[in-house]
Amino acid sequence: MLIKKQREILLAIIFGMFIAVSISYLQNITLSVILIIFIGGALLLIRNKVEKALIISILISVFCFSVVLGINTFIYLTLDRIFILLLIVYFFLTTRRYNLTKFEKLFLIFIFSIALPTFIMSMLKDYSLLENSFKKVSLMFIEFFLFLFVLSRVLVKYKPEKFMKQIIFMGALVGVYGIIEFVAQRNFLFDFIIQHGFSYNETYSTSFTWGQVRGNVMRAKATFSHTLEFAGVMSLLIPCTLYFILEEKSKSKKILLSICLGVFLTGVTLAISRSMLVINLFIIIVFLLTTKSISLVKKISIVVIGTLTTFLSIIFLFDFFFPEGASNDQSLGIRSSNLLNGFSLIKENFLFGLGYGYIPPGQVYDNYLFSLFIQSGIIGVISFISAFLYLMFFHFKRINKDINKSNYHLCMFLLVLTFLLLNTAFDAMSFIAVSKIFFLLLATGIAMNEKFEKN
């Protein structure tokens, strides 16, 4: 275990390097001074509260700067990635004992199951696969596995429930910005970035405009790279918000959380994501019908009112979701055509796939599981589903057994289910912000459970 002075020296070195790289990259005195004042002020305030500072920095940057203001290296090094790396390094320098949970082992098996076949396929067919695949698998290992492993253990020392509420609040702020953006029909953040020549992830340069308009209306996407990414993040926050609405004792906080829930649903609606809106309504209904905190009469009343509201909303918002009419909507036809083309690729590469990270030119698959089948074969799909199904059943079995934590287990079950359903609606696992926020919520939920067990 490092002593306190060694930790402070290490932190000073790491942040010094970060400032130096930032200054040399920005080449702008004003921005550099602001950055130094910000980091210097933060260090003066937190002093030895390194982990807390890094966690809050990750929370802010993953919601606001996951696409912009980064450094072009082997990967696009955004602020959230820098803070995640700092947290991981700090954790392993100050912690000596490591034990993997069953889910973490299963997720590692999944990573191995897509890495090994890709290496084999690249040897047999095309070595150029290796670079892109190595980048994707490395990011998955660091940003998902190590991030989950470290954060879930760090948060146990603090107040994970409070941090979960902070995640919800941060998501609501971004959601409000997305709503304002839709009303104004402008993307203020990306307009500012592009107009002033600041850095953004060029991987998503086409998606800043592609797919953002439906029926001559710009779809909300807030601070993210795409409308689907924005809607996916809003969707992930819904199960956790429902949990706190029921568990919170203060009426004012219940009202605030209910407003947050309304913001998330409105955000998904204004992103004009029909499939995700259906997923959200399904998750809310399952939560209300399953929870033991609401009487049967209230459940029936809420479901009836919700069903009527949804039915009326569909009637009034039909032209909004189908501006060209349901019969002329090309979305379903394009997806069906891509799926049919994909089946022929699956037949030819059923076991190992084409190699993770490789999609034939001109093909787009709005379904991560199907895309994974093409890239990593049946082995990759089974290992992916197995890891998350284990997590779902782990919590599902405890909904009735552990009465005191019934709503918590229901929340975690629905969080994982939401993530799996999102991966059938679009390529959620490949949208980095969606996956990082999922693992952020999952790590916080795991830490909450550990805290429950200790108390």
C-alpha positions as CSV (number, residue, x, y, z in Angstrom):
1,M,0.0,0.0,0.0
2,L,1.4,3.4,-1.0
3,I,1.8,5.9,1.8
4,K,0.0,9.2,1.6
5,K,2.9,11.3,0.3
6,Q,3.7,8.8,-2.4
7,R,0.1,8.9,-3.6
8,E,0.2,12.7,-3.7
9,I,3.5,12.7,-5.7
10,L,2.0,10.1,-8.1
11,L,-1.1,12.2,-8.6
12,A,0.9,15.4,-9.2
13,I,3.0,13.6,-11.9
14,I,-0.1,12.2,-13.6
15,F,-2.0,15.5,-13.7
16,G,1.2,17.3,-14.6
17,M,1.6,15.1,-17.7
18,F,-2.1,15.6,-18.5
19,I,-1.7,19.4,-18.3
20,A,1.5,19.3,-20.4
21,V,-0.1,17.2,-23.1
22,S,-3.2,19.4,-23.1
23,I,-1.3,22.6,-23.4
24,S,0.9,21.3,-26.2
25,Y,-2.2,19.9,-28.0
26,L,-4.4,23.0,-27.6
27,Q,-1.7,25.5,-28.4
28,N,-4.0,28.1,-27.0
29,I,-2.9,30.1,-24.0
30,T,-6.4,31.1,-22.9
31,L,-7.7,27.5,-22.9
32,S,-4.5,26.3,-21.3
33,V,-4.8,28.8,-18.4
34,I,-8.5,27.9,-17.9
35,L,-7.5,24.2,-17.8
36,I,-4.7,24.8,-15.3
37,I,-6.9,26.9,-13.0
38,F,-9.7,24.3,-13.2
39,I,-7.4,21.4,-12.3
40,G,-5.4,23.4,-9.8
41,G,-8.6,24.5,-8.1
42,A,-9.9,21.0,-8.1
43,L,-6.8,19.7,-6.5
44,L,-6.8,22.4,-3.8
45,L,-10.4,21.5,-2.9
46,I,-10.0,17.7,-2.9
47,R,-6.4,17.3,-1.8
48,N,-6.3,13.6,-0.9
49,K,-9.8,12.8,-2.2
50,V,-8.4,11.6,-5.5
51,E,-10.8,8.8,-6.2
52,K,-13.9,11.0,-5.6
53,A,-12.5,13.7,-8.0
54,L,-11.8,11.2,-10.7
55,I,-15.2,9.6,-10.4
56,I,-17.0,13.0,-10.6
57,S,-14.8,13.9,-13.6
58,I,-15.8,10.7,-15.3
59,L,-19.4,11.4,-14.7
60,I,-19.3,14.9,-16.2
61,S,-17.1,14.1,-19.1
62,V,-18.8,10.9,-20.2
63,F,-22.1,12.8,-20.5
64,C,-20.7,16.0,-22.0
65,F,-17.4,15.3,-23.7
66,S,-17.5,11.7,-25.0
67,V,-17.1,12.9,-28.7
68,V,-15.5,16.3,-28.5
69,L,-12.4,18.0,-27.1
70,G,-10.1,15.0,-27.3
71,I,-6.6,14.2,-28.5
72,N,-6.1,12.2,-31.8
73,T,-3.8,9.3,-31.0
74,F,-4.1,5.5,-31.6
75,I,-7.7,6.1,-30.3
76,Y,-9.5,9.4,-29.9
77,L,-8.5,10.2,-26.3
78,T,-11.4,12.1,-24.9
79,L,-11.6,13.6,-21.3
80,D,-13.7,10.7,-20.1
81,R,-11.1,8.2,-21.4
82,I,-8.3,10.1,-19.7
83,F,-10.1,10.1,-16.4
84,I,-11.0,6.4,-16.7
85,L,-7.4,5.6,-17.3
86,L,-6.3,7.7,-14.4
87,L,-8.8,6.0,-12.1
88,I,-7.7,2.5,-13.2
89,V,-4.0,3.3,-12.8
90,Y,-4.5,4.9,-9.4
91,F,-6.6,1.9,-8.2
92,F,-4.0,-0.7,-9.2
93,L,-1.2,1.3,-7.7
94,T,-3.0,1.5,-4.4
95,T,-4.7,-1.9,-4.2
96,R,-3.2,-5.3,-3.9
97,R,-6.0,-7.8,-3.7
98,Y,-8.2,-8.6,-6.7
99,N,-11.1,-11.1,-6.9
100,L,-13.3,-11.5,-9.9
101,T,-17.1,-11.9,-9.7
102,K,-18.8,-14.6,-11.9
103,F,-20.1,-11.9,-14.3
104,E,-16.6,-10.4,-14.7
105,K,-15.3,-13.8,-15.5
106,L,-18.0,-14.4,-18.1
107,F,-17.4,-11.0,-19.6
108,L,-13.7,-11.8,-19.9
109,I,-14.6,-15.0,-21.6
110,F,-16.7,-13.0,-24.1
111,I,-13.8,-10.7,-24.8
112,F,-11.5,-13.7,-25.4
113,S,-14.1,-15.4,-27.6
114,I,-14.1,-12.4,-30.0
115,A,-10.4,-11.7,-29.9
116,L,-9.1,-15.3,-30.6
117,P,-11.4,-16.0,-33.6
118,T,-10.5,-12.6,-35.1
119,F,-6.8,-13.4,-34.8
120,I,-7.4,-16.8,-36.5
121,M,-9.5,-15.2,-39.3
122,S,-6.9,-12.5,-39.9
123,M,-4.2,-15.1,-40.3
124,L,-6.3,-17.1,-42.7
125,K,-7.7,-14.2,-44.8
126,D,-6.6,-10.6,-44.1
127,Y,-4.0,-9.3,-41.6
128,S,-5.5,-5.8,-42.0
129,L,-8.3,-6.9,-39.7
130,L,-6.0,-7.0,-36.7
131,E,-5.4,-3.3,-36.2
132,N,-9.1,-2.3,-36.1
133,S,-10.0,-5.4,-34.1
134,F,-7.2,-4.9,-31.6
135,K,-8.3,-1.3,-31.1
136,K,-12.0,-2.3,-30.5
137,V,-11.1,-5.3,-28.2
138,S,-8.6,-3.2,-26.2
139,L,-11.2,-0.4,-25.7
140,M,-13.7,-3.0,-24.6
141,F,-11.3,-4.5,-22.1
142,I,-10.3,-1.1,-20.6
143,E,-13.5,1.0,-20.9
144,F,-15.9,-1.8,-20.0
145,F,-14.3,-4.6,-18.1
146,L,-11.6,-2.7,-16.2
147,F,-13.8,0.3,-15.7
148,L,-16.5,-1.9,-14.2
149,F,-14.0,-3.9,-12.1
150,V,-12.4,-0.7,-10.6
151,L,-15.4,1.5,-10.2
152,S,-17.6,-1.1,-8.5
153,R,-14.8,-1.6,-5.8
154,V,-14.0,2.1,-5.4
155,L,-17.6,3.2,-4.9
156,V,-18.1,0.8,-2.0
157,K,-16.0,3.1,0.1
158,Y,-18.3,6.1,-0.5
159,K,-22.0,6.5,-1.1
160,P,-23.0,4.6,-4.2
161,E,-26.7,5.4,-3.8
162,K,-25.9,9.1,-3.8
163,F,-23.7,8.7,-6.9
164,M,-26.5,6.9,-8.7
165,K,-28.7,9.9,-8.1
166,Q,-26.0,12.2,-9.4
167,I,-25.9,10.1,-12.6
168,I,-29.7,10.5,-12.9
169,F,-29.4,14.3,-12.3
170,M,-26.6,14.6,-14.8
171,G,-28.6,12.6,-17.4
172,A,-31.6,14.9,-16.8
173,L,-29.5,18.0,-17.4
174,V,-28.2,16.6,-20.7
175,G,-31.8,15.5,-21.5
176,V,-33.1,19.1,-20.9
177,Y,-30.3,20.3,-23.3
178,G,-31.5,17.8,-25.9
179,I,-35.1,19.1,-25.5
180,I,-33.9,22.7,-25.9
181,E,-31.8,21.7,-28.9
182,F,-34.9,20.1,-30.5
183,V,-37.1,23.1,-29.9
184,A,-34.4,25.5,-31.3
185,Q,-33.6,23.0,-34.1
186,R,-29.9,23.6,-33.5
187,N,-27.1,21.6,-32.1
188,F,-25.3,24.3,-30.1
189,L,-22.4,22.2,-28.9
190,F,-21.3,20.8,-32.2
191,D,-21.9,24.1,-34.0
192,F,-19.6,25.7,-31.5
193,I,-17.0,23.0,-31.9
194,I,-16.9,23.0,-35.7
195,Q,-17.1,26.8,-36.0
196,H,-14.1,27.4,-33.7
197,G,-12.1,24.5,-35.1
198,F,-11.9,22.5,-31.9
199,S,-11.2,18.8,-32.0
200,Y,-13.9,16.1,-32.3
201,N,-13.9,12.4,-33.0
202,E,-13.7,12.2,-36.8
203,T,-15.0,8.6,-36.6
204,Y,-18.4,10.1,-36.0
205,S,-18.1,13.1,-38.4
206,T,-20.7,11.7,-40.8
207,S,-23.2,10.9,-38.0
208,F,-23.2,14.6,-36.9
209,T,-25.5,15.0,-39.9
210,W,-26.4,11.5,-41.1
211,G,-29.6,10.1,-39.6
212,Q,-30.3,13.3,-37.6
213,V,-33.3,14.5,-39.6
214,R,-36.6,12.8,-40.1
215,G,-39.4,14.5,-42.0
216,N,-37.4,17.8,-42.2
217,V,-37.2,17.8,-38.4
218,M,-33.8,17.7,-36.7
219,R,-33.9,14.9,-34.1
220,A,-32.5,15.6,-30.6
221,K,-29.1,14.1,-29.9
222,A,-27.7,16.5,-27.2
223,T,-24.0,16.1,-26.5
224,F,-23.7,12.7,-28.1
225,S,-22.6,11.5,-31.6
226,H,-26.0,10.4,-32.8
227,T,-29.7,10.5,-31.9
228,L,-29.7,6.8,-31.1
229,E,-26.9,7.3,-28.7
230,F,-28.8,10.1,-26.9
231,A,-32.0,8.0,-26.8
232,G,-30.1,4.9,-25.6
233,V,-28.6,6.8,-22.7
234,M,-32.0,8.3,-21.7
235,S,-33.4,4.7,-21.8
236,L,-30.8,3.3,-19.5
237,L,-31.6,5.8,-16.8
238,I,-35.3,4.9,-16.6
239,P,-35.1,1.7,-14.4
240,C,-32.8,3.5,-11.9
241,T,-35.1,6.5,-11.7
242,L,-38.1,4.3,-11.1
243,Y,-36.3,2.6,-8.3
244,F,-35.5,5.9,-6.5
245,I,-39.0,7.2,-7.0
246,L,-40.3,4.3,-5.0
247,E,-37.5,4.2,-2.4
248,E,-37.2,7.9,-1.8
249,K,-39.1,9.1,1.3
250,S,-39.1,12.8,0.7
251,K,-42.0,14.0,-1.4
252,S,-40.0,16.8,-3.0
253,K,-37.3,14.4,-4.1
254,K,-40.0,12.0,-5.5
255,I,-41.4,14.9,-7.5
256,L,-37.9,15.9,-8.8
257,L,-37.2,12.3,-9.8
258,S,-40.6,12.1,-11.5
259,I,-39.6,15.2,-13.5
260,C,-36.3,13.5,-14.4
261,L,-38.3,10.5,-15.7
262,G,-40.5,12.8,-17.8
263,V,-37.3,14.4,-19.2
264,F,-35.9,11.0,-20.2
265,L,-39.1,9.9,-21.9
266,T,-39.4,13.2,-23.7
267,G,-35.8,13.0,-24.8
268,V,-36.4,9.6,-26.4
269,T,-39.6,10.9,-28.0
270,L,-37.8,13.9,-29.5
271,A,-35.0,11.7,-30.7
272,I,-37.8,10.2,-32.8
273,S,-36.7,6.7,-31.8
274,R,-39.8,4.6,-32.1
275,S,-38.2,1.2,-31.1
276,M,-36.6,2.7,-28.0
277,L,-39.9,4.4,-26.9
278,V,-41.6,1.0,-27.1
279,I,-38.8,-0.6,-25.1
280,N,-39.1,2.2,-22.4
281,L,-42.9,1.7,-22.1
282,F,-42.4,-2.1,-21.8
283,I,-39.8,-1.6,-19.1
284,I,-42.0,0.8,-17.1
285,I,-45.0,-1.6,-17.3
286,V,-42.9,-4.6,-16.2
287,F,-41.5,-2.5,-13.3
288,L,-45.0,-1.4,-12.2
289,L,-46.5,-4.9,-12.4
290,T,-43.6,-6.6,-10.7
291,T,-42.8,-4.2,-7.8
292,K,-44.3,-5.0,-4.4
293,S,-44.2,-1.4,-3.3
294,I,-47.5,-0.6,-5.1
295,S,-50.9,-2.1,-4.3
296,L,-52.7,-4.1,-7.0
297,V,-55.4,-1.4,-7.4
298,K,-52.8,1.3,-8.0
299,K,-51.0,-1.0,-10.4
300,I,-54.2,-1.5,-12.5
301,S,-55.0,2.2,-12.4
302,I,-51.5,3.2,-13.5
303,V,-51.4,0.6,-16.3
304,V,-54.9,1.6,-17.6
305,I,-54.1,5.3,-17.5
306,G,-50.7,4.7,-19.1
307,T,-52.2,2.5,-21.8
308,L,-54.8,5.1,-22.7
309,T,-52.2,7.9,-22.7
310,T,-50.0,5.9,-24.9
311,F,-52.9,5.1,-27.3
312,L,-53.9,8.8,-27.5
313,S,-50.2,9.8,-28.0
314,I,-49.8,7.4,-30.9
315,I,-52.9,8.9,-32.6
316,F,-51.7,12.5,-32.1
317,L,-48.0,11.9,-32.7
318,F,-48.4,9.4,-35.6
319,D,-47.4,12.0,-38.2
320,F,-44.4,13.0,-36.0
321,F,-43.1,9.5,-35.9
322,F,-44.1,8.6,-39.5
323,P,-43.8,11.9,-41.4
324,E,-44.0,10.1,-44.8
325,G,-46.8,7.7,-43.7
326,A,-46.4,4.2,-42.4
327,S,-46.6,2.6,-45.9
328,N,-43.9,4.9,-47.3
329,D,-41.5,4.6,-44.3
330,Q,-38.3,3.1,-45.7
331,S,-36.6,2.3,-42.4
332,L,-38.1,-1.2,-42.0
333,G,-37.4,-2.1,-45.6
334,I,-33.7,-1.1,-45.4
335,R,-33.2,-3.0,-42.1
336,S,-34.9,-6.1,-43.6
337,S,-32.7,-5.9,-46.7
338,N,-29.5,-5.6,-44.6
339,L,-30.6,-8.6,-42.4
340,L,-31.2,-10.8,-45.4
341,N,-27.8,-9.9,-46.8
342,G,-26.3,-10.7,-43.4
343,F,-27.8,-14.2,-43.2
344,S,-25.7,-15.3,-46.2
345,L,-22.5,-14.0,-44.4
346,I,-23.5,-15.9,-41.3
347,K,-24.0,-19.2,-43.2
348,E,-20.5,-18.9,-44.7
349,N,-18.8,-17.9,-41.4
350,F,-21.1,-19.5,-38.8
351,L,-18.6,-20.5,-36.1
352,F,-16.0,-17.7,-36.0
353,G,-17.5,-15.0,-38.1
354,L,-15.6,-12.5,-40.3
355,G,-13.6,-11.0,-37.5
356,Y,-14.6,-8.6,-34.8
357,G,-14.8,-5.0,-36.0
358,Y,-15.2,-6.0,-39.7
359,I,-18.4,-5.2,-41.6
360,P,-18.5,-5.6,-45.4
361,P,-18.5,-2.2,-47.2
362,G,-22.0,-0.7,-47.7
363,Q,-23.6,-2.9,-45.0
364,V,-25.2,-1.3,-41.8
365,Y,-26.8,-3.5,-39.2
366,D,-29.1,-1.8,-36.6
367,N,-28.8,-4.8,-34.3
368,Y,-25.6,-5.5,-32.2
369,L,-26.4,-9.2,-31.7
370,F,-26.9,-9.7,-35.5
371,S,-23.7,-7.7,-36.2
372,L,-21.8,-9.7,-33.6
373,F,-23.0,-12.9,-35.2
374,I,-21.5,-11.8,-38.5
375,Q,-18.3,-10.6,-36.9
376,S,-17.6,-13.3,-34.2
377,G,-19.9,-16.2,-35.1
378,I,-22.1,-18.2,-32.8
379,I,-19.3,-18.4,-30.2
380,G,-19.2,-14.6,-29.8
381,V,-23.0,-14.4,-29.6
382,I,-23.4,-17.2,-27.0
383,S,-20.7,-15.8,-24.8
384,F,-22.1,-12.3,-24.9
385,I,-25.7,-13.4,-24.1
386,S,-24.5,-15.8,-21.4
387,A,-22.7,-13.1,-19.5
388,F,-25.7,-10.8,-19.4
389,L,-28.4,-13.5,-18.9
390,Y,-26.4,-14.7,-15.9
391,L,-26.6,-11.2,-14.4
392,M,-30.3,-10.9,-15.2
393,F,-31.2,-14.2,-13.6
394,F,-29.0,-13.4,-10.6
395,H,-31.2,-10.4,-9.8
396,F,-34.4,-11.9,-11.0
397,K,-34.2,-14.8,-8.5
398,R,-33.7,-12.4,-5.7
399,I,-36.7,-10.2,-6.4
400,N,-39.0,-12.4,-4.4
401,K,-36.4,-13.9,-2.1
402,D,-34.9,-10.7,-0.7
403,I,-37.9,-8.6,0.2
404,N,-35.9,-5.7,1.7
405,K,-34.0,-5.3,-1.5
406,S,-36.7,-6.4,-3.9
407,N,-36.9,-3.1,-5.8
408,Y,-33.1,-2.9,-6.0
409,H,-32.9,-6.4,-7.7
410,L,-35.9,-5.4,-10.0
411,C,-34.0,-2.2,-11.0
412,M,-30.8,-4.1,-11.8
413,F,-32.7,-6.8,-13.7
414,L,-34.5,-4.2,-15.8
415,L,-31.3,-2.2,-16.3
416,V,-29.6,-5.3,-17.9
417,L,-32.7,-6.2,-19.8
418,T,-32.9,-2.6,-21.2
419,F,-29.3,-2.8,-22.4
420,L,-29.9,-6.2,-24.1
421,L,-33.1,-4.8,-25.8
422,L,-31.2,-1.7,-26.9
423,N,-28.7,-4.0,-28.6
424,T,-31.6,-5.5,-30.6
425,A,-32.8,-2.0,-31.6
426,F,-29.5,-0.6,-32.7
427,D,-25.7,-1.2,-32.4
428,A,-25.7,-0.1,-28.7
429,M,-22.6,-1.9,-27.7
430,S,-20.6,-0.1,-30.3
431,F,-21.9,3.3,-29.3
432,I,-19.2,3.9,-26.7
433,A,-21.1,6.5,-24.6
434,V,-24.1,4.1,-24.3
435,S,-22.0,1.2,-23.2
436,K,-19.9,3.3,-20.8
437,I,-22.9,4.8,-19.1
438,F,-24.4,1.3,-18.8
439,F,-21.3,0.0,-17.1
440,L,-21.2,3.2,-15.0
441,L,-24.7,2.4,-13.8
442,L,-23.9,-1.3,-13.4
443,A,-20.8,-0.7,-11.3
444,T,-22.8,1.7,-9.1
445,G,-25.5,-0.9,-8.7
446,I,-23.0,-3.5,-7.7
447,A,-21.4,-1.2,-5.2
448,M,-24.9,-0.5,-3.8
449,N,-25.4,-4.2,-3.2
450,E,-22.0,-4.5,-1.5
451,K,-23.0,-1.6,0.7
452,F,-26.4,-3.3,1.5
453,E,-24.6,-6.5,2.5
454,K,-22.2,-4.7,4.8
455,N,-25.1,-2.9,6.6
